[in-house]
């Protein structure tokens, strides 16, 4: 009976190692540094810019209690 338990434990241990990624190749790629002749530039001022813009269209639910403002559709 001890032989079957040792076999089951070894199977569980190897399955846990395989599923956790032990023994797999690392996913990090390393490249060698090279010297560059490009001039060094340092910008101290940064203008904030929006990455995404979308129009804001206000909507009203329910009835209007006053007249719509000028320029309203």
HELIX and SHEET records of a PDB file:
HELIX    1   1 UNK A    2  UNK A   20  1                                  19    
END                                                                             
